[in-house]
């Protein structure tokens, strides 16, 4: 049983790495760093604007890396950054940024949608439920460390 559990963890880690590699390859193909891709994708997924802290929290990338990516995108005229409720900052697409996102990270989003559209709806729901259960269980285990 113990060997089976190790085999399962190995497979999960392999598939996670493979997925991360696919996102990395796509970012490279589009001529952007992973951090820039993640920032643009996060804002796109949020509807065109979100809190800077949410990008940091949800991506797992360091505050400094996200900040550098955002500053570069602001400098390039793709994002605007403004104060929001005290220390929080809101990041938004500029019109130029919205166009750029549509040509880049929206294609990632579309690829994800198309991939899941090949699955029966009940399988998608089952996958999401299992992912949520695993994340919650793993989170509880990490809190013990």
C-alpha positions as CSV (number, residue, x, y, z in Angstrom):
1,X,0.0,0.0,0.0
2,X,2.8,2.4,0.9
3,X,4.5,1.9,-2.5
4,X,1.1,2.6,-4.2
5,X,0.8,5.8,-2.3
6,X,4.3,6.8,-3.3
7,X,3.5,5.9,-6.9
8,X,0.4,8.1,-6.8
9,X,2.3,11.1,-5.4
10,X,5.0,10.6,-8.1
11,X,2.3,10.6,-10.8
12,X,0.7,13.8,-9.3
13,X,4.0,15.5,-9.2
14,X,4.9,14.5,-12.7
15,X,1.6,15.7,-14.1
16,X,1.8,19.0,-12.1
17,X,5.3,19.6,-13.5
18,X,4.1,18.7,-17.0
19,X,1.3,21.2,-16.8
20,X,3.6,23.9,-15.5
21,X,5.9,23.1,-18.4
22,X,3.1,23.6,-20.9
23,X,2.3,27.0,-19.4
24,X,6.0,27.9,-19.5
25,X,6.3,26.8,-23.1
26,X,3.3,28.9,-24.1
27,X,4.7,31.9,-22.4
28,X,8.0,31.5,-24.2
29,X,6.2,31.0,-27.5
30,X,4.5,34.4,-26.9
31,X,7.7,36.0,-26.0
32,X,7.0,36.7,-22.3
33,X,8.3,35.6,-19.0
34,X,6.3,33.3,-16.8
35,X,5.8,36.1,-14.3
36,X,4.4,38.5,-16.9
37,X,2.2,35.7,-18.3
38,X,0.8,34.9,-14.8
39,X,0.2,38.6,-14.1
40,X,-1.7,39.2,-17.4
41,X,-3.6,35.9,-17.1
42,X,-4.7,36.7,-13.5
43,X,-6.0,40.1,-14.5
44,X,-7.7,38.6,-17.6
45,X,-9.3,35.9,-15.5
46,X,-10.5,38.5,-13.0
47,X,-12.3,40.5,-15.8
48,X,-9.6,43.1,-16.5
49,X,-8.8,44.3,-13.0
50,X,-7.8,42.9,-9.7
51,X,-5.9,43.6,-6.5
52,X,-2.2,43.2,-6.7
53,X,-2.3,41.1,-3.5
54,X,-4.7,38.6,-5.1
55,X,-2.2,37.9,-7.9
56,X,0.5,37.3,-5.3
57,X,-1.7,35.1,-3.1
58,X,-3.1,33.0,-5.9
59,X,0.0,32.6,-8.0
60,X,2.4,31.6,-5.2
61,X,5.0,33.8,-6.8
62,X,7.1,36.2,-4.6
63,X,5.8,39.7,-4.0
64,X,9.1,41.1,-5.5
65,X,8.7,39.0,-8.7
66,X,5.1,40.1,-9.2
67,X,6.0,43.7,-8.5
68,X,8.8,43.7,-11.1
69,X,6.5,42.2,-13.7
70,X,3.7,44.7,-13.0
71,X,6.1,47.7,-13.0
72,X,7.4,46.6,-16.4
73,X,3.9,46.2,-17.8
74,X,3.0,49.7,-16.4
75,X,6.1,51.1,-18.0
76,X,5.1,49.5,-21.3
77,X,1.6,51.0,-21.1
78,X,-0.2,47.7,-20.7
79,X,-1.4,48.1,-17.1
80,X,-2.4,50.9,-14.7
81,X,-1.8,50.7,-11.0
82,X,-3.8,52.7,-8.4
83,X,-4.3,52.8,-4.7
84,X,-7.4,50.9,-3.4
85,X,-8.6,50.9,0.2
86,X,-5.5,51.9,2.2
87,X,-2.4,49.9,1.3
88,X,-4.0,47.7,-1.3
89,X,-3.3,48.4,-5.0
90,X,-5.6,47.7,-7.9
91,X,-4.1,46.7,-11.2
92,X,-6.1,47.1,-14.5
93,X,-5.6,46.7,-18.2
94,X,-5.1,49.8,-20.2
95,X,-6.8,49.7,-23.7
96,X,-3.4,48.7,-25.1
97,X,-3.1,46.0,-22.4
98,X,-6.6,44.6,-23.1
99,X,-5.6,44.2,-26.7
100,X,-2.3,42.6,-25.8
101,X,-4.0,40.2,-23.4
102,X,-6.5,39.2,-26.1
103,X,-3.6,38.3,-28.4
104,X,-1.7,36.4,-25.7
105,X,-3.1,35.1,-22.4
106,X,-6.7,34.9,-23.8
107,X,-5.3,32.2,-26.0
108,X,-4.2,30.2,-23.0
109,X,-7.7,30.7,-21.5
110,X,-9.3,29.5,-24.7
111,X,-7.0,26.5,-24.8
112,X,-8.1,25.6,-21.3
113,X,-11.8,26.0,-22.1
114,X,-11.4,23.9,-25.3
115,X,-9.6,21.2,-23.4
116,X,-12.4,20.8,-20.9
117,X,-15.1,21.1,-23.5
118,X,-13.9,17.7,-24.8
119,X,-14.9,16.2,-21.4
120,X,-18.4,15.2,-20.3
121,X,-19.8,17.8,-17.9
122,X,-20.0,15.3,-15.0
123,X,-16.3,14.5,-15.5
124,X,-15.4,18.1,-15.2
125,X,-17.4,18.5,-12.1
126,X,-15.9,15.3,-10.6
127,X,-12.4,16.6,-11.4
128,X,-13.0,19.9,-9.8
129,X,-14.5,18.3,-6.7
130,X,-11.5,16.0,-6.4
131,X,-9.0,18.8,-6.9
132,X,-10.8,20.8,-4.2
133,X,-10.7,17.9,-1.8
134,X,-7.1,17.2,-2.4
135,X,-6.1,20.9,-2.0
136,X,-8.0,21.1,1.3
137,X,-6.6,17.9,2.6
138,X,-3.1,18.9,1.6
139,X,-3.5,22.4,3.1
140,X,-4.5,20.7,6.5
141,X,-1.4,18.5,6.3
142,X,0.9,21.5,5.5
143,X,-0.5,23.3,8.5
144,X,0.8,20.5,10.7
145,X,4.4,21.1,9.6
